[in-house]
Amino acid sequence: MKRLAGALGGVVAGVLVLGVWACTPRTSAEAGPTSGKRGAEPTMSTGIEIASLATLFEERRLAFSPDGKWLAVSARSSGLSVYEAGSGRVVKHLAPSGAISRVGFDATGKRLFATLGSDLLVWTVPAWAPSPPDSWGSEHFLLHPTRPWVARANSTSEVEIREIGGYHFGPEGQLGVAHGGMLDDFADLAFDDDGRVVVGEPGQFRVYRLQPFAEVGSIPRGQLDTIRSLEIRKDVLLATTSRGATGALTALDWPSGAPRYTLPLPGGGVAMAVDRAGHWAAVAYVSSGTPQAPVGGVAVVDIAGRKVTRTIEAVPAPVSVALSPDGRQAAYAGSDGAPLHVVDLASSKALWNR
């Protein structure tokens, strides 16, 4: 199989030692490196293993609509709600409490999807009228940001890519099945804008073309085996990683896979969101505390500038983060029951909390 790139360098994750933080978010000035150099060794261990927080990551999900008007928020205790992103006004409570594991708007912004157990729930936007649930046997899905495609995990732990027809995903809509052995949380899957999908498995990423469906190559993963989030924007593939209590954001050239830079994060990266243009990334991280009371924040990354421009410190640590498509607003929330925060990304000023 044709290689798209040479082997990746090892990921060196840095950690910053943070003090005790107040319960309201605070920002810190320019943090992290301003070049593509490898991160420094951590000065001490924070003592919290990111893997021990896995159950918390499923408790909250956030998604902006493509026009940035709506913010969908799920929580195990209160179900799925939609907010007016600019004001924080509650627009609609859509689903009862339960294990909602994924939330997302389709590329048109006319439909909102969520998974409750193995059922796919769909609402039309902005009427918020429900469609009959589609029992498709998977808790995981990923919607393409600009095209009518969806990926889901099938019963053999592979990834099935389908074209959205109506809202059902019948056999006639299948584009193909991709191999993948590390996709329990869909952290190792990303679409690009040119009709390709990258799927992680042990030791490598497989790259597929979707129309017509075919495997077109692979990228060695090197030491990127603890990926928490994966995103593709234009010519860059971004991966947040965690190892123990440390974390990093690694940028690779896309689609060659050549290493571009690695930025140490203030803690283990647990979630990432990127604006539509690929200018900014917001990375939720956990730096200290305990699995019951994690401490962390959100690192704001200038992707082209190769630097963490600021951190928004938060207690409890956020487990989910979303960026508005224009990159002006960031939303983040801790585990179930923790406040939801929406901030202005440029200034980190709080816009509203719930």
C-alpha positions as CSV (number, residue, x, y, z in Angstrom):
1,M,0.0,0.0,0.0
2,K,1.3,3.4,-1.0
3,R,2.5,5.4,1.9
4,L,1.4,9.0,2.1
5,A,4.2,10.0,4.4
6,G,7.2,8.9,6.4
7,A,7.1,7.9,10.0
8,L,5.9,10.4,12.5
9,G,8.2,11.6,15.2
10,G,7.4,10.8,18.8
11,V,5.0,13.1,20.6
12,V,6.5,14.9,23.5
13,A,3.8,16.3,25.8
14,G,4.4,19.1,28.2
15,V,2.5,20.1,31.3
16,L,2.2,23.3,33.1
17,V,1.8,23.3,36.9
18,L,-1.3,25.2,37.7
19,G,-2.5,26.5,41.0
20,V,-5.8,26.3,42.7
21,W,-8.5,28.0,40.6
22,A,-11.7,29.8,41.4
23,C,-15.0,28.2,40.3
24,T,-15.6,30.9,37.6
25,P,-13.4,30.8,34.5
26,R,-10.3,33.0,34.4
27,T,-7.9,33.5,31.5
28,S,-4.2,33.5,31.5
29,A,-1.9,35.5,29.2
30,E,0.0,34.0,26.3
31,A,0.8,30.4,27.2
32,G,2.8,27.7,25.6
33,P,5.4,27.7,22.9
34,T,5.4,30.0,19.9
35,S,7.2,27.8,17.5
36,G,7.2,24.2,16.3
37,K,9.8,23.0,18.7
38,R,9.2,19.9,20.8
39,G,7.7,20.6,24.2
40,A,9.8,20.7,27.4
41,E,9.7,18.0,30.0
42,P,7.0,18.5,32.6
43,T,8.3,19.9,35.9
44,M,6.1,17.6,37.9
45,S,3.3,15.1,37.5
46,T,-0.3,16.3,38.2
47,G,-1.1,12.7,39.3
48,I,-4.4,12.3,37.3
49,E,-4.7,9.8,34.5
50,I,-6.8,11.0,31.7
51,A,-7.9,7.4,30.9
52,S,-9.6,7.3,34.4
53,L,-12.0,10.1,33.2
54,A,-13.4,8.2,30.3
55,T,-16.9,7.8,31.7
56,L,-17.1,11.6,32.2
57,F,-16.4,12.3,28.5
58,E,-19.8,10.9,27.5
59,E,-21.8,13.0,29.9
60,R,-21.9,16.2,27.9
61,R,-22.0,17.0,24.2
62,L,-22.1,20.4,22.5
63,A,-22.7,21.4,18.9
64,F,-23.2,24.7,17.1
65,S,-25.4,24.8,14.0
66,P,-23.6,25.7,10.7
67,D,-24.9,29.3,10.8
68,G,-23.9,29.7,14.5
69,K,-27.4,30.5,15.6
70,W,-28.1,27.5,17.7
71,L,-26.2,25.6,20.3
72,A,-27.3,22.0,21.1
73,V,-26.3,20.7,24.5
74,S,-26.8,17.2,25.9
75,A,-26.5,16.0,29.5
76,R,-27.3,12.6,31.0
77,S,-29.5,14.1,33.7
78,S,-31.4,16.7,31.7
79,G,-31.5,15.3,28.1
80,L,-31.0,17.4,25.0
81,S,-31.7,21.2,24.9
82,V,-31.2,23.9,22.2
83,Y,-30.1,27.4,23.1
84,E,-30.0,30.6,21.2
85,A,-26.2,30.9,20.9
86,G,-26.1,34.7,21.1
87,S,-28.3,35.2,24.1
88,G,-28.4,31.9,26.0
89,R,-32.2,31.7,25.7
90,V,-33.5,28.2,25.9
91,V,-35.3,27.5,22.7
92,K,-36.5,23.9,23.2
93,H,-36.0,20.8,25.4
94,L,-36.0,18.0,22.9
95,A,-35.2,14.7,24.6
96,P,-35.6,13.3,28.0
97,S,-32.7,12.4,30.3
98,G,-30.7,9.5,29.2
99,A,-27.5,8.3,27.7
100,I,-27.3,10.7,24.8
101,S,-23.8,10.0,23.4
102,R,-23.6,12.2,20.3
103,V,-25.1,15.4,19.0
104,G,-24.7,17.2,15.7
105,F,-26.3,19.3,13.0
106,D,-26.1,18.2,9.4
107,A,-24.2,20.3,6.8
108,T,-27.4,22.2,5.8
109,G,-28.3,23.1,9.4
110,K,-31.9,21.9,8.7
111,R,-31.6,18.7,10.9
112,L,-30.3,18.0,14.3
113,F,-29.2,14.4,15.1
114,A,-28.6,12.7,18.4
115,T,-28.1,9.1,19.6
116,L,-30.0,7.8,22.6
117,G,-28.6,4.3,23.2
118,S,-28.6,2.7,19.8
119,D,-31.5,4.8,18.4
120,L,-30.8,7.8,16.1
121,L,-33.1,10.7,16.9
122,V,-33.7,13.5,14.3
123,W,-35.4,16.9,14.5
124,T,-36.1,19.4,11.8
125,V,-34.7,22.9,12.3
126,P,-36.1,25.4,13.3
127,A,-39.5,23.8,13.9
128,W,-37.7,21.2,16.2
129,A,-40.3,18.6,15.0
130,P,-39.2,15.0,15.7
131,S,-39.0,12.3,13.1
132,P,-39.5,8.6,14.0
133,P,-36.3,7.3,15.6
134,D,-34.1,5.1,13.4
135,S,-32.8,2.1,15.3
136,W,-29.4,1.6,13.7
137,G,-27.5,-0.2,16.4
138,S,-24.8,2.3,17.1
139,E,-24.1,5.0,19.7
140,H,-21.5,6.7,17.6
141,F,-21.7,9.0,14.5
142,L,-19.8,11.7,12.8
143,L,-21.4,14.2,10.4
144,H,-19.5,15.7,7.5
145,P,-19.3,19.5,8.0
146,T,-20.1,20.5,4.4
147,R,-21.5,17.3,2.6
148,P,-24.5,15.0,3.2
149,W,-22.3,12.2,4.6
150,V,-22.4,10.4,8.0
151,A,-20.1,7.8,9.5
152,R,-21.1,5.3,12.1
153,A,-19.6,2.4,13.9
154,N,-21.1,-0.9,12.8
155,S,-21.5,-4.2,14.7
156,T,-18.0,-5.4,13.7
157,S,-16.3,-2.2,15.1
158,E,-15.6,-1.0,11.6
159,V,-16.7,2.4,10.3
160,E,-19.6,2.6,7.8
161,I,-19.8,5.7,5.7
162,R,-23.2,6.6,4.2
163,E,-24.9,9.3,2.3
164,I,-27.8,10.9,4.1
165,G,-31.1,10.2,2.3
166,G,-34.1,11.7,4.0
167,Y,-32.9,10.8,7.5
168,H,-32.7,7.0,7.2
169,F,-29.5,5.3,6.3
170,G,-30.6,2.4,4.2
171,P,-28.3,0.0,2.4
172,E,-28.7,1.9,-0.8
173,G,-27.0,4.9,0.8
174,Q,-23.8,3.1,1.8
175,L,-20.6,4.5,0.4
176,G,-18.3,2.0,1.9
177,V,-16.9,0.3,5.1
178,A,-13.6,1.4,6.5
179,H,-11.3,-0.7,8.7
180,G,-10.7,0.6,12.2
181,G,-9.7,-1.0,15.5
182,M,-9.6,2.0,17.9
183,L,-12.9,3.7,17.3
184,D,-14.9,3.2,20.5
185,D,-15.2,7.0,21.0
186,F,-14.7,8.0,17.4
187,A,-11.7,10.0,18.4
188,D,-9.7,8.5,15.5
189,L,-12.0,9.6,12.6
190,A,-12.1,12.8,10.6
191,F,-13.5,14.0,7.2
192,D,-11.8,16.5,5.0
193,D,-13.5,18.8,2.4
194,D,-12.2,16.9,-0.6
195,G,-14.1,13.7,-0.2
196,R,-11.7,11.7,2.0
197,V,-11.9,10.3,5.5
198,V,-9.0,9.3,7.8
199,V,-9.7,6.4,10.1
200,G,-7.3,5.4,13.0
201,E,-6.3,1.9,13.8
202,P,-3.3,0.6,15.8
203,G,-0.1,1.8,14.3
204,Q,-1.5,3.9,11.4
205,F,-4.3,6.0,9.9
206,R,-6.0,4.6,6.9
207,V,-7.1,7.1,4.3
208,Y,-10.2,6.5,2.1
209,R,-11.7,8.3,-0.8
210,L,-15.5,8.3,-0.6
211,Q,-16.6,8.7,-4.2
212,P,-15.9,6.1,-5.5
213,F,-15.0,4.4,-2.2
214,A,-11.5,3.1,-2.1
215,E,-8.5,3.0,0.3
216,V,-5.9,5.4,-1.1
217,G,-3.1,5.1,1.4
218,S,-2.0,5.3,5.0
219,I,-0.1,7.5,7.5
220,P,2.0,6.0,10.2
221,R,0.8,7.1,13.7
222,G,4.1,6.8,15.4
223,Q,3.4,7.4,19.1
224,L,-0.1,9.0,18.5
225,D,-1.8,6.1,20.2
226,T,-3.8,8.0,22.8
227,I,-5.7,10.3,20.6
228,R,-8.7,12.1,22.1
229,S,-9.7,14.3,19.2
230,L,-8.9,14.4,15.5
231,E,-9.8,17.2,13.0
232,I,-8.9,18.1,9.4
233,R,-9.0,21.7,8.1
234,K,-7.6,22.5,4.6
235,D,-3.9,21.3,4.6
236,V,-3.5,20.3,8.3
237,L,-4.5,17.3,10.4
238,L,-4.8,18.1,14.1
239,A,-4.7,15.5,16.9
240,T,-5.0,16.0,20.6
241,T,-3.2,13.4,22.7
242,S,-2.9,12.5,26.3
243,R,-0.4,10.3,28.1
244,G,-1.0,9.9,31.8
245,A,-1.6,13.5,32.9
246,T,0.2,15.2,30.1
247,G,-1.1,16.3,26.7
248,A,-0.2,17.8,23.4
249,L,-1.7,19.2,20.1
250,T,0.1,17.7,17.1
251,A,-0.2,19.2,13.6
252,L,0.6,17.1,10.5
253,D,0.5,18.2,6.9
254,W,-2.5,16.8,5.1
255,P,-2.7,14.6,3.2
256,S,1.1,13.8,3.3
257,G,1.2,13.2,7.0
258,A,4.5,14.9,7.4
259,P,5.0,16.3,11.0
260,R,4.5,20.0,11.2
261,Y,4.7,20.9,14.9
262,T,3.7,19.7,18.4
263,L,2.4,22.1,21.1
264,P,2.5,21.0,24.8
265,L,-0.9,21.5,26.5
266,P,-1.4,22.5,30.1
267,G,-2.8,19.0,30.7
268,G,-4.2,16.0,28.9
269,G,-6.3,17.0,26.0
270,V,-9.8,15.5,26.2
271,A,-11.8,17.3,23.4
272,M,-11.1,19.7,20.6
273,A,-13.1,22.0,18.3
274,V,-11.9,23.9,15.2
275,D,-13.5,26.8,13.4
276,R,-14.7,26.3,9.8
277,A,-11.7,28.3,8.3
278,G,-9.2,26.4,10.4
279,H,-7.7,29.5,12.1
280,W,-8.5,28.6,15.7
281,A,-8.7,25.4,17.8
282,A,-10.1,25.2,21.3
283,V,-8.8,22.2,23.3
284,A,-10.4,21.1,26.6
285,Y,-7.8,19.7,29.0
286,V,-7.6,18.2,32.4
287,S,-4.5,19.1,34.4
288,S,-5.0,18.0,38.0
289,G,-7.5,17.0,40.6
290,T,-9.2,13.6,40.9
291,P,-11.5,11.6,38.6
292,Q,-14.4,12.8,40.8
293,A,-13.3,16.4,40.8
294,P,-11.0,17.1,37.8
295,V,-9.4,20.5,37.3
296,G,-8.5,22.0,33.9
297,G,-9.6,24.5,31.3
298,V,-9.6,25.4,27.6
299,A,-6.5,26.2,25.6
300,V,-7.0,28.6,22.6
301,V,-4.7,27.7,19.8
302,D,-3.6,29.9,16.8
303,I,-3.2,27.1,14.3
304,A,-1.1,29.0,11.7
305,G,0.8,30.8,14.4
306,R,1.7,27.6,16.1
307,K,1.0,28.8,19.6
308,V,-1.4,28.6,22.5
309,T,-2.6,32.2,22.8
310,R,-4.4,31.9,26.1
311,T,-6.0,29.4,28.5
312,I,-9.4,29.7,30.1
313,E,-9.0,28.0,33.5
314,A,-12.1,26.2,34.8
315,V,-13.2,24.1,37.8
316,P,-14.6,21.6,37.2
317,A,-12.6,20.8,34.1
318,P,-14.4,20.8,30.8
319,V,-15.1,17.5,29.1
320,S,-16.7,18.9,26.0
321,V,-16.0,22.0,23.8
322,A,-17.5,23.5,20.7
323,L,-16.6,26.5,18.5
324,S,-19.0,28.5,16.4
325,P,-18.3,28.1,12.7
326,D,-17.0,31.7,12.5
327,G,-14.6,31.1,15.4
328,R,-16.0,34.0,17.5
329,Q,-17.7,31.9,20.3
330,A,-16.5,29.0,22.3
331,A,-18.8,26.8,24.4
332,Y,-17.5,24.4,27.0
333,A,-19.0,22.4,29.9
334,G,-17.8,20.0,32.6
335,S,-19.4,16.6,33.4
336,D,-23.1,16.2,34.0
337,G,-24.5,19.0,36.3
338,A,-21.6,21.3,35.8
339,P,-22.3,24.8,34.3
340,L,-22.3,25.5,30.6
341,H,-20.1,28.5,29.6
342,V,-20.2,30.4,26.3
343,V,-17.3,33.0,25.9
344,D,-16.0,35.4,23.3
345,L,-13.0,33.6,21.8
346,A,-10.9,36.7,21.1
347,S,-11.2,38.2,24.6
348,S,-12.3,35.1,26.6
349,K,-15.0,37.3,28.1
350,A,-18.0,35.4,29.3
351,L,-21.1,35.9,27.2
352,W,-23.5,33.7,29.2
353,N,-23.6,30.8,31.6
354,R,-26.2,28.2,32.4
